[in-house]
Amino acid sequence: MAPGLPVVATATDGKITQVTLTNPEGKAVAGQVSPDGLQWTNSEPLGYGKSYTLSVTGQGADGQTATKTSTFTTVKPRTLTFLSIYPLDGWTVGVGQPLSFSFDEPVADKAAAEAMISITTEPKVDGAFYWFDEKVVHWRPQAYWAPGTKITVNAKVYGKHLGNGVYGEEDRTAAVTVGDAVIHEADGGTHQVVTKINGQVARTMPTSMGNAENATPTGTYVLMEKHADIVMDSRTYGLSLEAGGYVTPVKWATRMSHSGIFFHSAPWSIGDQGQRNVSHGCLNLSPENAKWVYDISKPGDVVVVTNSGGPALEPSDGYGDWQIPWEEWVKGGNR
């Protein structure tokens, strides 16, 4: 049997009086009899590839007692998979943050995997899973989260079969809170970023986006991480120094995509900010404005880029989940 499934002993004509479930070393596995005495279930998980002995004593309606003993062996997986979750327990995130689940082995039974991941919210929010590939699935609602929403993730994958001999290595849990709605509206035509916090304009900042050869992709980005200091190296996304690339230390960098698009301080382009697009794709800001964005940012805040002349942001580039229309999202992706 799979160790993630419960061991259940049931009385059909009487009550259970004593149950012992022991592992190969003779140690008892914790369990509990229901208040009505009709059922016993283990409360401690079993191990993989081990033999157990179950001894159940019951008393019948006639007052007679009897004991039954059985043995069974838990499954030995072909391999285990560890599940990484994002965001992590205790985090406060922005209204655009999807819930990300990444297995380190391909998942053959995706329906089973989804059934193992419980997502509850207060207030209640409906959402859906979408598989980006054989290992990564995200969950999000149809529209942005409401500020103040409480999200609880309970991924009970330990001892469960995910198909093709792959079993879960460890359960994962997280309690997450949605913070203020911070949405940056970045317009490549006006060269301005308008930042709204809970619907109110908090700041308007001149910017310079990607030039014609490196136009910033358009669409809805979700902020990921931030660095007070970082070295930006164009070689990490394939642009050599000989081809016009760069290795540049910058301050107050807030990541928008895996492909290297950031808000960041660019004192060298202040004359261009608000006037023209001259960057390699990032959103250049003055040092003061870049630090302000850095200071207020949290994972899950939203950036909407328009009129940059660039292609559409790829949904898999960071958390580009909102690039996928809801009617497409609910189909489940790469199921």
C-alpha positions as CSV (number, residue, x, y, z in Angstrom):
1,M,0.0,0.0,0.0
2,A,1.0,3.6,-0.4
3,P,2.2,5.0,3.0
4,G,0.3,8.2,2.5
5,L,-3.0,6.4,2.6
6,P,-4.6,5.8,6.0
7,V,-4.6,2.4,7.8
8,V,-8.2,1.8,8.9
9,A,-9.6,-0.9,11.2
10,T,-13.4,-1.1,11.4
11,A,-15.7,-3.0,13.8
12,T,-18.8,-4.4,12.1
13,D,-20.6,-6.1,15.1
14,G,-19.3,-4.6,18.3
15,K,-16.5,-2.2,19.3
16,I,-12.7,-1.9,19.0
17,T,-11.0,-2.2,22.3
18,Q,-7.3,-2.2,21.4
19,V,-5.2,-1.7,18.3
20,T,-1.5,-2.1,17.8
21,L,0.3,-1.3,14.6
22,T,4.0,-2.0,14.7
23,N,6.9,-1.2,12.3
24,P,9.7,-3.7,11.5
25,E,11.6,-2.5,14.6
26,G,8.7,-3.3,16.8
27,K,7.8,0.3,17.5
28,A,4.2,1.2,17.7
29,V,2.7,3.6,15.2
30,A,0.4,6.2,16.7
31,G,-3.3,6.0,16.0
32,Q,-6.7,6.7,17.5
33,V,-10.0,4.9,18.0
34,S,-13.1,7.0,17.1
35,P,-15.3,8.1,20.0
36,D,-18.0,5.5,19.0
37,G,-15.4,2.7,19.1
38,L,-16.2,1.6,15.6
39,Q,-13.0,2.7,13.8
40,W,-9.2,3.1,14.3
41,T,-7.0,5.1,12.1
42,N,-3.2,5.8,12.2
43,S,-2.3,9.4,13.0
44,E,1.4,8.9,12.3
45,P,2.6,8.4,8.7
46,L,4.1,5.1,7.6
47,G,7.5,4.7,5.9
48,Y,8.3,3.6,2.4
49,G,9.2,0.0,1.7
50,K,8.5,-1.4,5.2
51,S,6.5,-4.3,6.6
52,Y,3.9,-3.6,9.3
53,T,1.9,-5.8,11.6
54,L,-1.6,-4.8,12.6
55,S,-3.3,-6.4,15.6
56,V,-6.9,-5.5,16.4
57,T,-8.9,-6.6,19.4
58,G,-12.6,-6.1,19.5
59,Q,-15.6,-6.9,21.7
60,G,-18.7,-8.2,20.0
61,A,-22.3,-7.4,20.9
62,D,-22.4,-10.7,22.8
63,G,-19.5,-9.6,25.0
64,Q,-17.0,-12.0,23.5
65,T,-13.6,-10.6,22.6
66,A,-11.5,-11.6,19.6
67,T,-8.1,-10.5,18.1
68,K,-7.2,-10.4,14.4
69,T,-3.6,-9.9,13.2
70,S,-2.5,-9.1,9.7
71,T,0.7,-7.9,8.0
72,F,1.2,-5.7,5.0
73,T,4.1,-4.0,3.2
74,T,4.2,-0.4,2.0
75,V,5.3,0.4,-1.6
76,K,8.9,1.0,-2.5
77,P,8.9,3.9,-4.9
78,R,10.8,4.0,-8.2
79,T,11.8,7.5,-7.1
80,L,10.7,10.3,-4.8
81,T,9.9,13.8,-5.9
82,F,10.3,16.9,-3.7
83,L,7.7,19.7,-4.1
84,S,8.8,23.3,-4.0
85,I,6.1,25.9,-3.3
86,Y,6.1,29.7,-3.8
87,P,5.3,31.9,-2.0
88,L,6.6,30.6,1.3
89,D,4.9,30.4,4.7
90,G,4.5,33.7,6.4
91,W,4.9,35.9,3.4
92,T,2.9,38.9,2.5
93,V,2.5,39.1,-1.3
94,G,0.9,41.4,-3.9
95,V,-2.4,41.0,-5.6
96,G,-0.9,39.4,-8.7
97,Q,1.0,36.6,-7.1
98,P,0.2,33.1,-8.5
99,L,0.7,30.1,-6.3
100,S,3.6,28.0,-7.8
101,F,4.2,24.3,-7.3
102,S,7.4,22.8,-8.8
103,F,8.1,19.0,-8.6
104,D,11.7,17.9,-9.2
105,E,10.5,14.8,-11.2
106,P,8.0,14.7,-14.1
107,V,4.4,14.2,-13.0
108,A,2.5,11.6,-15.0
109,D,-0.7,11.7,-13.1
110,K,-1.5,15.4,-13.0
111,A,-5.0,15.0,-11.8
112,A,-3.7,13.1,-8.8
113,A,-1.2,15.9,-8.1
114,E,-3.9,18.6,-8.2
115,A,-6.1,16.5,-5.8
116,M,-3.2,16.5,-3.3
117,I,-2.9,20.3,-3.2
118,S,-5.5,22.0,-1.1
119,I,-5.9,25.8,-1.4
120,T,-8.3,27.5,0.9
121,T,-8.8,31.3,1.1
122,E,-10.6,33.8,3.3
123,P,-12.7,35.2,1.8
124,K,-13.4,32.3,-0.6
125,V,-11.9,32.7,-4.0
126,D,-12.3,30.3,-6.9
127,G,-9.3,29.5,-9.0
128,A,-7.7,26.9,-11.3
129,F,-4.5,25.0,-12.0
130,Y,-2.4,25.5,-15.1
131,W,0.5,23.2,-16.0
132,F,3.4,25.0,-17.7
133,D,5.3,21.7,-18.3
134,E,5.6,18.2,-16.8
135,K,6.9,19.5,-13.5
136,V,5.5,23.0,-12.8
137,V,1.8,23.9,-12.1
138,H,0.5,27.3,-11.0
139,W,-2.9,28.2,-9.4
140,R,-4.5,31.6,-9.6
141,P,-7.9,33.2,-9.4
142,Q,-9.6,34.7,-12.5
143,A,-8.8,38.2,-11.4
144,Y,-6.3,39.7,-9.0
145,W,-6.5,38.8,-5.3
146,A,-8.3,41.2,-3.0
147,P,-6.0,42.9,-0.5
148,G,-6.3,41.2,2.9
149,T,-7.1,37.8,1.5
150,K,-5.7,34.9,3.6
151,I,-4.4,32.0,1.6
152,T,-3.6,28.5,3.1
153,V,-1.8,25.9,1.1
154,N,-1.7,22.3,2.3
155,A,0.1,20.0,-0.2
156,K,-0.3,16.5,1.2
157,V,2.0,14.7,-1.2
158,Y,3.9,12.4,1.1
159,G,3.3,8.7,0.4
160,K,1.1,9.5,-2.6
161,H,1.5,8.2,-6.1
162,L,2.0,10.7,-8.8
163,G,2.2,8.2,-11.6
164,N,5.0,6.1,-13.2
165,G,6.4,5.0,-9.8
166,V,7.0,8.5,-8.6
167,Y,5.9,9.2,-5.0
168,G,5.8,12.4,-2.9
169,E,8.8,13.0,-0.6
170,E,7.4,15.5,1.9
171,D,4.2,17.5,2.6
172,R,4.4,21.2,2.2
173,T,2.3,24.0,3.8
174,A,2.1,27.7,3.7
175,A,0.0,30.5,5.1
176,V,0.2,33.6,3.0
177,T,-1.4,37.1,3.3
178,V,-2.2,39.4,0.4
179,G,-1.1,42.9,1.1
180,D,-1.8,46.3,-0.5
181,A,-2.7,46.4,-4.2
182,V,0.4,47.9,-5.8
183,I,0.0,48.3,-9.6
184,H,2.6,50.1,-11.8
185,E,1.2,51.2,-15.2
186,A,4.3,51.7,-17.4
187,D,3.6,53.4,-20.8
188,G,6.3,53.3,-23.4
189,G,4.6,56.0,-25.4
190,T,4.4,58.6,-22.7
191,H,7.6,57.3,-21.0
192,Q,5.9,57.4,-17.6
193,V,5.2,54.9,-14.8
194,V,2.0,55.6,-12.9
195,T,2.0,53.7,-9.6
196,K,-1.4,53.1,-7.9
197,I,-1.7,51.8,-4.4
198,N,-5.1,50.4,-3.5
199,G,-6.5,52.3,-6.6
200,Q,-5.0,55.7,-5.7
201,V,-2.2,57.3,-7.7
202,A,0.8,57.3,-5.3
203,R,3.6,58.4,-7.7
204,T,4.2,59.2,-11.4
205,M,7.8,58.6,-12.6
206,P,9.6,59.3,-15.8
207,T,11.1,56.1,-17.3
208,S,13.1,54.9,-20.3
209,M,12.3,51.4,-21.6
210,G,14.0,49.2,-24.2
211,N,15.3,50.8,-27.4
212,A,14.1,49.7,-30.8
213,E,16.5,46.7,-30.9
214,N,15.6,45.6,-27.3
215,A,12.0,46.7,-27.0
216,T,10.5,45.8,-23.6
217,P,7.8,43.1,-23.9
218,T,4.3,44.3,-23.3
219,G,1.9,42.7,-20.9
220,T,1.3,42.0,-17.2
221,Y,4.4,41.3,-15.1
222,V,4.5,40.1,-11.4
223,L,7.4,41.4,-9.3
224,M,9.7,38.6,-8.1
225,E,12.7,39.8,-6.0
226,K,14.7,42.9,-5.3
227,H,18.4,43.7,-4.8
228,A,19.9,46.9,-3.3
229,D,22.9,46.2,-5.5
230,I,23.3,43.8,-8.4
231,V,25.6,43.4,-11.4
232,M,23.6,43.1,-14.7
233,D,25.4,41.0,-17.2
234,S,23.9,40.8,-20.7
235,R,25.8,37.6,-21.3
236,T,23.4,35.7,-19.0
237,Y,20.7,36.1,-21.7
238,G,23.0,35.6,-24.8
239,L,24.2,39.1,-25.6
240,S,27.9,39.2,-25.8
241,L,30.1,42.2,-24.9
242,E,31.3,42.2,-28.5
243,A,27.8,42.5,-29.8
244,G,27.0,45.6,-27.6
245,G,26.4,43.8,-24.3
246,Y,27.3,45.1,-20.9
247,V,28.4,44.2,-17.4
248,T,26.9,47.0,-15.2
249,P,26.6,47.3,-11.5
250,V,23.2,48.9,-10.6
251,K,21.3,49.9,-7.5
252,W,17.7,49.5,-6.4
253,A,16.8,46.7,-8.8
254,T,13.4,45.1,-8.6
255,R,13.0,42.0,-10.9
256,M,10.1,41.8,-13.3
257,S,11.0,38.7,-15.3
258,H,13.3,35.7,-15.4
259,S,14.8,37.1,-18.7
260,G,16.4,40.0,-16.8
261,I,13.9,42.9,-17.0
262,F,14.1,45.1,-13.9
263,F,13.0,48.4,-12.5
264,H,16.4,49.9,-11.6
265,S,18.3,53.1,-10.9
266,A,19.9,54.4,-14.1
267,P,21.5,57.8,-13.4
268,W,23.1,57.7,-16.8
269,S,19.8,57.9,-18.6
270,I,18.0,60.6,-16.5
271,G,18.1,62.9,-19.6
272,D,16.2,60.2,-21.6
273,Q,13.7,59.2,-18.9
274,G,10.3,60.7,-19.8
275,Q,11.6,61.4,-23.3
276,R,12.7,58.3,-25.2
277,N,13.5,54.6,-24.8
278,V,17.2,53.8,-24.7
279,S,17.6,50.8,-22.4
280,H,18.3,47.1,-23.2
281,G,14.8,46.3,-22.0
282,C,14.8,47.3,-18.4
283,L,12.7,50.2,-17.0
284,N,15.2,52.9,-16.1
285,L,14.3,55.2,-13.3
286,S,16.1,57.9,-11.4
287,P,18.0,56.8,-8.3
288,E,15.3,58.4,-6.1
289,N,12.4,56.8,-7.9
290,A,14.1,53.4,-8.2
291,K,14.7,53.4,-4.4
292,W,11.1,54.3,-3.8
293,V,9.9,51.4,-6.0
294,Y,12.4,49.1,-4.2
295,D,11.2,50.2,-0.8
296,I,7.5,49.6,-1.4
297,S,7.8,46.4,-3.5
298,K,6.9,42.9,-2.4
299,P,6.6,39.7,-4.4
300,G,3.4,39.7,-6.4
301,D,3.0,43.4,-7.1
302,V,2.0,44.1,-10.6
303,V,3.5,45.9,-13.6
304,V,1.5,46.5,-16.7
305,V,3.7,47.5,-19.7
306,T,2.0,49.1,-22.7
307,N,3.1,50.9,-25.9
308,S,6.7,49.8,-25.8
309,G,6.8,48.4,-29.3
310,G,7.9,45.1,-27.9
311,P,6.5,41.6,-28.3
312,A,4.0,40.1,-25.8
313,L,5.5,38.9,-22.6
314,E,5.9,35.1,-22.6
315,P,3.7,33.6,-19.9
316,S,6.5,31.4,-18.7
317,D,8.9,34.4,-18.3
318,G,8.8,34.8,-14.6
319,Y,5.2,35.0,-13.4
320,G,3.6,36.0,-16.7
321,D,0.5,34.0,-15.7
322,W,-1.9,36.9,-16.4
323,Q,-0.9,36.8,-20.0
324,I,-3.0,33.7,-20.4
325,P,-6.7,34.5,-20.8
326,W,-9.0,32.8,-18.2
327,E,-10.9,30.8,-20.7
328,E,-7.5,29.3,-21.8
329,W,-6.2,29.0,-18.2
330,V,-9.0,26.8,-17.0
331,K,-8.2,24.2,-19.7
332,G,-5.2,23.3,-17.5
333,G,-2.3,23.9,-19.9
334,N,0.1,21.0,-20.4
335,R,-2.1,18.4,-18.7
